[in-house]
Amino acid sequence: RYPKTSHLLQPQGAESVSAGETLTLNCSVTGKVPVGPVKWFKDSGSGRQLVYEDKGSFPRVTRAVSGSDTDFTIRISDPRPEDAGIYRCVKFKTGLGGEEEIRSGAGTAVTVSARPSAPSVSGPPSRAEPGPPVTFTCTSGGFSPRDITVTWLKNGAKLPAPQPRVLPAHESVSYSMSSTVGVSLTAGDARSQLTCQIEHSTLPAPLRATYNLSDALRVPPRLRVGTDPAAPVALNESVTFTCRAEGFYPKDASLTWLENGNETNLGKPSPLAENPDGTYTLQSSLEVNATEQRNQSVFTCRVVHDSQPPVSANATLRLSQPSPEPGKGPTSPTPGKCAVEPSPALLGNVYLHNLYLFYLFKFLFYPRDRCPQQK
């Protein structure tokens, strides 16, 4: 039996500590007590778990007063969320049959507050073009208690977003969270930033993670092809075709010229230019002579951007007065023959000849009409 003049004192009903600090659990005995150890246990669902005794190795647990017969206070270094629970100081009596539990403390309910990990923001698996909303996700974990606030911002302006999903849904020693937001990208987002901000009771200031929207953005080029001088052009005149691929992102792009579907390396590219909004422009020119053979030739500007299918635009070279093909002109004679144009005198002779033949025919075949019949 435990002497009535002796007491086991565990004064702390509850204790809260932040992860990484030191947790102190007080326990003392007074008066005359039987011989036997004092041990610390933590209640668990399957019974109780030994936390400390003088025998054995407990790396994170030490006695506050080593060797004391009355003070059995312990210190737990670097407490973690999984250390949360009810701790009890228990007195045992050593007898012939072994150790017998004779007194247990009231218990101290320990909660461990843990800071959330630094948030991380992820975007879509591949680049997206301006238009429908794109989903971004922010994650953090290892925090306790459960309540956490997440705010999304684009270039400092708050975005509407659903409440974060916190797991597990049931009571736990620590939690993780996932928050999503939909963002409609624009061509000007090459310089925009998306921020995930989290607030928690353990944090002196919010934690933030930033995502550059340029990492998720693709803006296809706009193509323009022009000619100088404008069509139609004179035979053998020098003509310059200019192609501009404008407003694209990212900057990976290649420009190729084709003449009637055949690639040519005569194009002269200009240096890649960055626009004020962060997009890019690429320009190339192609100079040709407006020969007879090039009349109605089609010149195509083809651009491959960010490994996407090529886009193209074209212009046609047209001569203002194309030369007739040899042998097909209106005044060209047929080989081996002369070309004759009838004169007015010749046409008059033909008319008189035809008139003479008409009257001769009438005289021969209608003799009664030549002179009147006498009575």
Steps between C-alpha positions, in 0.01 A plus 500: 500500500605859430560686829233757574766744609661488156378660179574484125451840346448566128376860505465580129156423362592613149811620325547649155832522324619593156689249294873536545480647850552309827208340685526478878271261692502534879467211748606469862445277802487604863518315828612148565462286188567131433807396310439495127537705184290783358425471128337718236238370255301644213144380448437347158213321332658161564582562865789710617846566365810523721654844465772494765652298783843519660602178330527494123572756228259781412693742275258793513393462867711592805446546875485862608676408829715196443508249786235674711275277716218756509508699174417293193442787260602421141590711198415397143715675241385581148135401552311400186130489414499126558612564860156643581299296753441444872813439711489333841757472776468153666653373826594133534591288807765237467419170670583132481254458214644788304375854449152598607328825399375677807425858394440689172493873439189678372658539157611795292335558162772612261434676172777573254453790264691458176573758237391420146774426253593760241223502238564378149309607187468281191348585164359309201701207356554691174485861385155648440385771260290800604135407544334249735603493870812302588524319836782570746554309827660602831603239758638501854515244781613396846299762687290489815240608601277442200379852421687672215425792266607512135490812281578519127629819339584597141740791482393587855125494432289241683343223291181310585574140597320215681589401856813284528468127542653392834590134559437280682137589558504338847695606808873460454832606646587694180335606177569584137311727266442551128349811342415564134418810297397554137679777308413621149832583336553798271776590256626756752557237770858439386597734784224404750543318832262274692540481880369245751493641854429288808424611855507278810493550876862388527629757251616850599449607138338338195696260283500562125589314183521673162443354153602683184210471256752515216582136589144399405434740211516450125399780263506399130651746249297730277642496146509787251658482154550811288673596173698807400405623248144374513374275220480526205867574430698570186700231324846444653425739788650416841226392745541459877265270693484565876357261761427602860413244768362717780400469866603139571619332821728323587775623272584164340406551135649437155404673171542346153428631147357287219465583131219302337525245782879459479710616793751777432786620715512851352304655787670760720377479863509795740597458868225372731327796669330500843179700525401714803247236615765226502399338170733483200513601133706335226548651153660379177528643147545334160618694193435361148499624140161513329595286203260358244541155652400630846171652385217366724754331730380450859741591782413345838620598847487197731553523877545214749441620858567307821492161321142565385367430146626764255296807408546682171402801290580575136511761225498469119740673261307648205643682200324813379552428122607141451674430164318268253636153459714451185299375193162594649482875435227649279754613228724198497490309167451129480837334428546457121216741406454873458252705685303732261262777593242586216513860368187710404591485125515126510162483668352722221634276225349198665160675510504590124608148408208351689255747336622404149448131575144569615390671173677243283311224677170684449564556122586138431216341687223750440522588116134626478590792706777620266271677230124553449298267267381657170148453374 
